[in-house]
Amino acid sequence: MLQKARAAFPLTKLRERVFEGAFFSVALIAMAGWVYFITLLLVRLFLWFFG
């Protein structure tokens, strides 16, 4: 039983790392989307103001 727990430990650690990586990548994509959206609005405002 003890060896079974030891064998499952690396899989649990791997699952945690995969979950953290997926969450981090989704957060990065969301932040990049917000930066793009805000930049697009600022450029449109700039062009409207000086155009």
C-alpha positions as CSV (number, residue, x, y, z in Angstrom):
1,M,0.0,0.0,0.0
2,L,2.9,2.3,0.8
3,Q,4.4,1.7,-2.7
4,K,1.1,2.5,-4.3
5,A,1.0,5.9,-2.6
6,R,4.5,6.6,-3.7
7,A,3.7,5.7,-7.3
8,A,0.7,8.0,-7.3
9,F,2.6,10.9,-5.8
10,P,4.5,11.9,-9.1
11,L,1.2,11.7,-11.0
12,T,-0.5,14.0,-8.5
13,K,2.4,16.4,-8.7
14,L,2.3,16.3,-12.5
15,R,-1.4,16.9,-12.5
16,E,-1.0,19.9,-10.3
17,R,1.7,21.4,-12.5
18,V,-0.4,20.8,-15.6
19,F,-3.4,22.5,-14.0
20,E,-1.2,25.5,-12.9
21,G,0.3,25.8,-16.4
22,A,-3.1,25.7,-18.0
23,F,-4.4,28.4,-15.6
24,F,-1.4,30.6,-16.1
25,S,-1.7,30.3,-19.9
26,V,-5.4,31.2,-19.9
27,A,-4.6,34.2,-17.6
28,L,-1.8,35.3,-20.0
29,I,-4.1,35.1,-23.0
30,A,-6.8,37.1,-21.2
31,M,-4.4,39.8,-20.1
32,A,-3.0,40.0,-23.7
33,G,-6.6,40.4,-25.0
34,W,-7.3,43.2,-22.5
35,V,-4.0,45.0,-23.5
36,Y,-4.9,44.7,-27.2
37,F,-8.5,46.0,-26.5
38,I,-7.3,49.0,-24.5
39,T,-4.6,49.8,-27.0
40,L,-7.1,49.6,-29.9
41,L,-9.4,52.0,-28.0
42,L,-6.6,54.4,-27.3
43,V,-5.4,54.4,-30.9
44,R,-9.0,55.0,-32.1
45,L,-9.4,57.9,-29.6
46,F,-6.1,59.4,-30.7
47,L,-7.0,59.2,-34.4
48,W,-10.5,60.6,-33.8
49,F,-9.0,63.4,-31.7
50,F,-6.3,64.4,-34.2
51,G,-8.0,63.3,-37.4
